[in-house]
């Protein structure tokens, strides 16, 4: 049976938040965002192995926030793909092990979405990612920031996380991107560059990524709503 690995890149500085600390340490419902995210992952996969990618100079992190029994810290890189590659190089994984990569700034992820993604990764050789169909009208801007045309949204999806792949495939994809000096912003694009076609798993629209200051209040409201709509027997 394959092992499940959870890779959480958390070395970013979150400068768009305009805060005095990285966004993963900002308070959400009186706890750091990072703590909420790890708790959600642990609730879904308590026996998984966690790899947390942190900046070497990170002095905000507290080990007691990690709920996993089996976890390790690895150095974060300059870019997301560097952090994930550092994690893949640091672990002793088998080729068929499943690796799920999740944004630390997505604390509203649900166990239902996590389990749905896992099942897709386990059965699809090209891996899978949570995503949601584009619902809004899409505009293409010109160099001056003016609306040049409307883009058809048929077949367009917003990529979310986690994104999951077999260990050997993900490592080969990211190592190839690095060798070709290609900057990829998510794991799926690196895998696609190899000719693979990851499966799109329709995820919840409340899987918010905290990026801007207003997102903190929205994330808090989402988490409250999720609790209020969870059947009492499953809480």
C-alpha positions in Angstrom: 0.0 0.0 0.0 1.4 3.4 -0.9 2.2 6.0 1.6 0.5 9.4 1.6 2.8 12.5 1.8 1.5 16.0 2.4 3.8 18.8 1.2 2.9 22.3 2.5 5.1 25.1 1.0 5.1 27.8 3.7 8.2 29.9 3.0 6.5 32.8 1.3 6.5 36.3 2.7 3.0 37.3 1.7 4.0 40.9 0.9 0.6 41.7 -0.6 -0.9 41.5 2.8 1.1 44.5 4.0 1.6 42.8 7.4 4.6 42.7 9.7 4.9 38.9 9.4 4.3 36.2 6.7 0.6 35.7 6.0 0.6 32.1 7.3 1.1 33.5 10.8 -1.6 36.1 10.7 -4.5 35.4 13.2 -7.7 33.8 11.9 -10.2 33.0 14.6 -7.5 33.6 17.2 -5.1 31.1 15.7 -2.4 31.3 13.0 -3.6 30.5 9.5 -0.9 27.8 9.3 -2.4 26.0 12.3 -5.9 25.9 10.8 -4.5 24.5 7.5 -2.5 21.8 9.2 -5.5 20.8 11.3 -7.7 20.5 8.3 -5.2 18.2 6.6 -4.7 16.1 9.7 -8.4 15.6 10.1 -8.6 14.1 6.6 -5.3 12.2 6.6 -4.2 11.6 10.2 -1.7 8.9 9.2 0.0 10.8 6.4 3.5 12.1 6.6 3.8 15.9 6.5 6.7 17.9 5.0 6.6 21.5 5.9 8.7 23.9 3.8 9.8 26.9 5.9 12.3 29.7 5.4 15.5 29.2 7.2 15.1 32.5 9.0 11.5 31.8 10.1 11.2 32.7 13.8 7.4 32.7 14.0 6.9 29.0 13.6 6.1 26.9 16.7 6.4 23.1 16.4 3.5 22.6 18.8 1.2 23.8 16.0 1.8 20.6 14.0 -0.8 17.8 14.8 1.0 15.1 12.8 3.1 12.4 14.6 5.3 11.9 11.5 6.5 15.2 10.1 9.7 17.0 9.0 10.8 20.5 8.3 12.7 21.3 5.1 14.2 24.6 3.8 11.9 26.6 1.6 13.2 27.9 -1.8 13.0 31.1 -3.6 9.9 29.9 -5.6 7.1 27.5 -4.8 8.6 24.9 -7.1 11.9 25.1 -5.3 10.3 24.5 -2.0 8.3 21.5 -3.3 11.5 20.0 -4.9 13.4 20.4 -1.6 10.6 18.4 0.0 10.7 15.7 -2.6 14.5 15.4 -2.4 14.3 15.2 1.4 11.9 12.3 1.8 12.4 8.6 1.4 9.4 7.9 -0.8 8.5 5.1 -3.2 7.8 5.9 -6.8 4.1 5.0 -6.4 3.6 7.0 -3.1 0.9 9.7 -3.4 2.1 13.3 -2.8 -0.5 16.0 -2.2 0.8 19.6 -2.3 -1.4 22.2 -0.5 -1.1 26.0 -0.1 -0.6 27.0 3.5 -2.9 30.0 2.9 -5.9 27.8 2.1 -7.3 27.1 5.6 -10.9 26.4 4.5 -10.2 23.2 2.7 -12.7 20.5 3.6 -12.2 16.8 4.3 -14.7 16.0 1.6 -12.7 17.7 -1.1 -9.5 16.2 0.2 -10.8 12.7 0.0 -12.3 13.2 -3.4 -8.9 14.4 -4.7 -7.1 11.5 -3.1 -9.4 9.0 -4.9 -8.7 10.7 -8.2 -5.0 10.7 -7.7 -5.1 7.0 -6.7 -6.9 6.0 -9.9 -5.6 8.5 -12.6 -2.0 8.0 -13.8 -1.6 11.7 -14.6 -2.5 12.9 -11.1 -5.3 15.3 -10.2 -6.0 18.8 -8.8 -8.9 20.5 -7.2 -10.4 23.1 -9.4 -13.6 24.9 -10.1 -15.2 25.9 -13.4 -14.9 29.6 -14.3 -18.3 31.3 -13.6 -17.5 34.9 -14.4 -17.1 36.6 -17.8 -13.4 36.7 -18.6 -11.8 39.8 -20.1 -8.4 40.1 -21.9 -6.7 43.4 -21.1 -4.3 45.3 -23.4 -1.0 46.9 -22.3 -2.9 49.9 -21.0 -5.2 47.9 -18.8 -8.2 48.4 -21.0 -10.6 45.6 -21.9 -9.6 44.4 -25.3 -11.9 41.5 -25.7 -14.0 38.9 -23.9 -12.6 35.4 -23.7 -14.9 32.4 -24.0 -15.0 30.7 -20.6 -16.1 27.3 -21.9 -13.6 24.7 -20.6 -11.8 27.2 -18.3 -11.2 26.2 -14.7 -9.6 28.0 -11.7 -6.8 25.8 -10.3 -7.0 25.2 -6.6 -5.0 23.0 -4.2 -4.2 20.4 -3.1 -2.8 19.0 -6.3 -1.7 15.4 -6.1 0.5 13.0 -8.1 2.6 9.9 -7.7 6.0 10.7 -6.3 8.1 9.7 -9.3 5.9 11.7 -11.8 5.9 14.9 -9.7 9.6 14.7 -9.0 10.4 14.1 -12.7 8.1 17.0 -13.7 9.6 19.5 -11.4 13.2 18.5 -12.0 12.6 18.8 -15.8 11.2 22.3 -15.3 14.2 23.3 -13.2 16.6 21.9 -15.8 14.8 23.8 -18.6 14.8 27.0 -16.4 11.0 27.1 -16.6 9.2 28.7 -13.7 5.9 26.9 -12.9 3.4 28.3 -10.6 1.7 25.1 -9.7 2.6 21.4 -9.9 0.0 20.5 -12.5 1.6 22.8 -15.1 4.9 21.0 -14.7 3.2 17.6 -15.1 1.3 18.9 -18.2 4.6 19.9 -19.7 5.6 16.2 -19.7 2.5 15.5 -21.8 0.4 14.2 -19.0 -3.2 15.4 -18.4 -4.1 15.7 -14.7 -7.7 15.1 -13.8 -9.8 18.1 -12.7 -11.7 17.4 -9.6 -14.5 19.9 -9.0 -13.9 21.5 -5.6 -15.9 23.8 -3.3 -15.9 27.5 -4.0 -15.1 28.3 -0.4 -11.6 26.9 -0.7 -10.3 30.4 -0.4 -6.6 31.4 -0.7 -5.8 34.2 1.8 -3.9 36.7 -0.3 -5.2 40.2 0.5 -6.2 41.8 3.8 -9.9 41.5 3.1 -9.5 37.8 2.7 -9.0 37.3 6.5 -12.6 38.4 7.3 -13.9 36.3 4.4 -12.0 33.2 5.6 -13.3 33.6 9.1 -16.9 33.9 7.8 -16.4 30.8 5.6 -15.1 28.7 8.5 -18.0 29.8 10.7 -20.5 28.8 8.0 -18.8 25.5 7.5 -19.1 24.7 11.1 -22.8 25.8 11.2 -23.6 23.5 8.3 -21.8 20.4 9.5 -24.1 17.7 10.9 -23.7 17.4 14.6 -22.8 13.7 14.4 -19.8 14.3 12.2 -18.3 17.3 14.2 
